[in-house]
């Protein structure tokens, strides 16, 4: 199997890019996790300071220190949602939004829901004080949850990775599009140059046929007829190459007749030990096609089948119009088949099992059927040393079958 170097994928580059992406992602998550832990510790310290401030206000007498504690510690907590519950079951809170129009029952319900969320996150911080006997008693407990900033920072790595993934996906699509566009330009240039180069010898051959037709020794022999067939074939090939790169005109045509034309041309030009037959339940099945390009696909598949068979075998082309307004064309050979590892590669530009092949035939066939004719072409079945079946699916023209 030979694959031209310009079509091969640089596997090492792909792994390097993938490895760099993984390192960046892991590093980003790790660093953000470190920041989250530091911010969690800081908020815990702030809530503990808040609890100590409450203890101070419980134990102290009104003075300037108490006013400082109230204004600079308790009232300055504007970011961390907290709820503290006294031993009598009274609820106090900060940084929890409650609507004034709510009833006390509604407010209590919201506070209880918030309290359950806080209990699930962190252990409460006790509020203690010394009674008149000098004994330490518990006045209540302070519960809290993450501030809005900490919550945002917790989800930041996932948002960052999502943005990176979207950017990478868009970059991948753009790269693929530019690559396909570049390949298309190469194909179009090659095809049109081939058509141009074929023009000169084709004109010369047509002139020589006229000269040979006037030769009395060749007048009644089939050589002139066969030469004319080959010239007509070369003219069709030139038209095919000229059509590459432009949107081909599609018109309703009888594909049974088109396929038979290809088969009748190929039969005398392949080994007599290889049978080539067409089977169809109807003589007329109409499909919108570009005849030169469609015949090219059939001819290409048949020639590949002949190469796969080698010396002796058979090729069967079955044409069927399905009930779902689709036309199915199966081309089955008894050749060497395709290995499972190569099934996904047969339509890739550059893939070939021939020593001197370019690997463009099936890629062009796929382009013609799927891009120009809005159909599908794929390997329906293949077994090594048993044979291969290619299937073409095309949209049928309404009421296109006549028995």
N, C-alpha and C positions, 0 to 999 in steps of 0.2 A: 504494500500500500504506500503510495507516494502522496504527500501533501505539500503543495508549494509553500515556500517559507513565508510569503507575504500574507498567507491566510492563517498561519498558526498563531495560537494565543500564547503569550508569554506567561507561563504558569508561575514562574518565580516572581514576576512583577505583581501578579494578583495576590500571591501569598504575602508579599511585603506590604502591600496596601492593606490587606486584611489584618495583618499583624499590627501595623501602625494604628489602625482604627481601634483594635482591641486594647492596645496600650493606652491610647488617649481616653477611651471610654472608662477603663478600669481606674486610671489615674484621676479622672474627673470625679468619679463616684467616691474614691477613697478620700480625696482632698475635701470634698463636700461633706463627707461623713465626719471627718475630723472637725470641721467648722461647726457642724450640727451638735456634736458632743460638747464642744467648748461653749456654745451658746446655751445648751441645755444646763450645763453646770452653772453658768452665769445667772440664768433665770432662776434656778433653784436657790442660789445664794440671795438673789433679790427677794424671793418669796420668804426665805428664812428671816431676812432682815425685816421684811414687812411684818412677819409674825412677832419678832422681837419688839418692833415698834408698838404693836398692839398691846403686848405685855407691859411695856413701859407706860402707856397711857392708862392701863387698868390699875397699875400700882402707884402711879405718881399723883402729885397734886398739881393743879393748874399753875404753871409758871412759864417762863420764856423757853425753857428746854422742851417742855411738852408741846408748846406751840411750834417749835422748830421741827420736832419729830412728826407732828401731825401734817405740817405743810410740806416738808422736804422729803418725807419717806412715804407716808401713807397716801397723801393726795397726789404725789408725783408718779405713782404707779398708774400709767395710762395705757399700758400695752399688754400686760399679762392678766388674763381673766382669772379671778380668784373668787372663791366662796369660803367664808368661815362660818362655822356653826357653833353656837354656844352650847353649854351643857343643858340649857333649858330647851334646846331645839330651835332657837331663833336663827334665821338665815340673814347673813349680811353678804354683800357682794360688791365687786368692782369690775369695770370693763366688760360687763355683760349687758347687752342691749335688751331692755324691756320697754314695751310701749306703754305710755301713760294711760291710754284708753283701755288697757287690759284690766280685767278684774283681778283681785288678789289670788283667786284660784288659778287663773291662767298664768300669772306670774310665778306662783309656787310650782306649777307643773313644769314651766320652762327651766326654773332653777334646779328642780330635781333631775331633769334630763341632762342639764349641764353637769350636775354633780356626779351622775353615773359615768359620764364621759371622763371626768377628772379622776374618779376612783380607778378607772381602767388603765389610766396612764401612769400616775405617780402615787407614791405613798403620801398620806397627809402629814402636815407639820403641826405638832401640838402647840397650843397656846397655854402657858402656865403662869401662875402668880403665887405670891406668898400671902397666906391669910393672916389674920390678926394674931394667930398663935405662932407664926413663923414657919408654918408648914407649907410645902409646895402642893398646890392643887391645879388640876387641869380645868381651864376655863372653856376651852373649845378646840377645834381643829381647823386648819387652813388647807383647802384643796385648790389646785390650780391645773391649768393645761397650757400648752404651748401658745406663745404669742403668734400673731398673724405673720410676723417676719420669720419666725422659726419654722412655721408651717410651710411658708413659701420656700424657704431654703431646703426643707426636707424633700420637697417635690422637684426642686430645681434640676437635679441630675437627670431625671426622667424626661423633663421638658427639653433639656439640653441635648440628650441623646436622640430624642424625637426630631429635633431640628436638624441635627447632624445626619440622621438617617434620611430625612426628606431631601436635604441638600445633596447627599450622596446619590440618592435615587434619581434626582433631576440631572445631576452631573453624568450619571451612567446613561440615562436616556439621551442626553445631548451628545455624549461621546459616541454612542451607538448610531445616532442619527447622522452625525458627521461622517462616521466611518462608512455607513451604508451609502450616503450621498457620494462619497469619494469613490467607492467601488462602482456605483452606478455610472459615474462619469467615465471611469476607465472602461467599463463594459460598453457603454454607448460609443465611445471613441473607437474602441477596437472593432465593434460591429460595423460601424459606418465606414471605417477605413477598409475593412474586409470587403464590404459591398462595392466600394469604389475600385479596389484592386481587381475584383472579379469582372468588372465591366469590360475592361479592354480585351482579355482573352476570350470572353464570351462573344463579343462582337466579331472577333477573328474567327472563332469556331463556326458561327452562323454563316460567315462568308465562305469558309471552306466547305461546308455542307452543300451550299449552292453549287460550288465547283464540282464536288463529287456527284451531285445529282445529274449533272450534264455528261458524266462519264458513261458511255454505253455499256461498259463492262460491269458497272455497279448498279445499273438502272433497276433491275428486277431482284436485287438481293436485299436482305433485311438490314444490312449494315446501316443504310441511310435512315431507316425507320428508328433503329435503336439509337443512333447518334442524335436524331431529333428529340427523342425522349430525354436523353441525357442533357441536351441543351435546354429543353423546357425545365428540367429539374434544376439546372444551374440558375436559370432565370428566377425560379421560385426561391431558391436559396438566397440569391442576391436581394430579392424583395423582402425575405425574412430579416436579413441583417439590416436592411434599410429601415425596417419598422421598429427596431430596438431603439428605445429612448423617446419615442413618440407614442401617444395613446392610439392604439390600433382601432380601426373602424370595425365594429361588430355588426353582423347581419344574420338573419335567420338562414340556416343552411342545414342540409340533411347530413348528419354526421355519419350515418351508416355508409353513405356514398363516399364521403371524404376518407373514412377509414379504409374502405375497399380500394380506393385509388392508391393509397399508400401501400397497402398489401400487394396489390397487383404490380406496383413498381418494384417492390423489394423481392418478390418471389424469384424472378430470374437472376437476381444478383446475390442470392445467398445459396448455401449448399442445398442440393436436392435432398439430402438426408435430414433436413430440418423442415418439418411441416409448419405452415403458417396459415391458420384458418380464422374466419370471422363467423361468429354466431349471434343472431339477433331474431327476436320474435316478430319484428316489423321491418319492412324495407325502408320505411321513412320515419325518422325521428329528428324533429327540428329543434335546433339549439342556436342561440345567437353566438356566433364565433367569428374569428378572423381566420379564414381557411388556411392561408400559408403558415401562420403560427401554430394553429391547432395540428395541422399535418406534421409539422416539425416535431411536436411533442410525441405524437404516435410513432413517427419514424425513429426518434431517439430511443424511446422505450423498446421498440422492436430490435433495434441494433444492439442495445445493451443485452437484451435477452439472447440474441444470437451469440454474442461474445461469452455470455455465461454458460450457454449450452455446450459450445465447443464443436464437436463433430456431428453428433446425432441427438435428436430430440424433437420437441414440438413447442409451438407457441399458439395459444388460443386467446382470441380477443372476444369477449362477451359483452354485448350492449343490451341494456335493459332500461326502459323508462319506468320509474317507480310511481307508486300512487301518491307520493308526496311532492309531485311536480319536479322531481329530480331525475337526471339521467345518470346511470352508473355504467362505467366502462372498466372492465377488469381485464388486465393483460397478464396472462399466466404463462410461465415458462417452466421447463423441466431442467433448468440449469443447476449450477453449484450452490445457489442460495446465498443468503447474506447472514453472517454471524450476528448473534444478539448484540455484541459490543459495537457493531457498525450500523445497526438499524437507525440510531438517532443521528448518524453522520451522513447518510446517503445523499441528502439534499444540501449539504454544506458546500459552499464554493471551495474547490480545491481538493475535495475528497474523491479518490479514485483507487481502484484495485488494479488498474492497468499500469504497466511499466512506463508507457509513454503517454498516459492520459493526462489531461489538464483538470479534470474533475469539474467541468462547467456544464455538462449536458443536463444532468438532473436538476441542478440549481436553476438553469434557464427554464427548464420545463415547469418547475414549481412557480417561477415568476410569471410565466405566460398563463398558466391555469389560474393561479390565485389572484394575481394583481390585475391582469387584463380581462379574464373571463369570469371573475367572481366565483370561482369554483374551489375545489380541494383536490389535492393529489397526495397520496401517502402509500406506504407499504402495508397492504392488507394482511399479508401472511408471507412468511419465509422460513424455510428449514434448510439447513446446510445439506448439500448433496440431494435435495429433494426438489427444490424449485422456489420461485418467488412469484407473488401476485401483487401488482401495482393496481391501485384503484383510483379512478378519476371520477369526481362528482361534479356535474354541471347543472345549472338551472335550466329546465326544459321550457320551451315555448308552449303556451296554452294551446290545447287541442292539436298537439304536434305529431301525434301518432296516427298513421293511417294503415289499416291492415290490408 
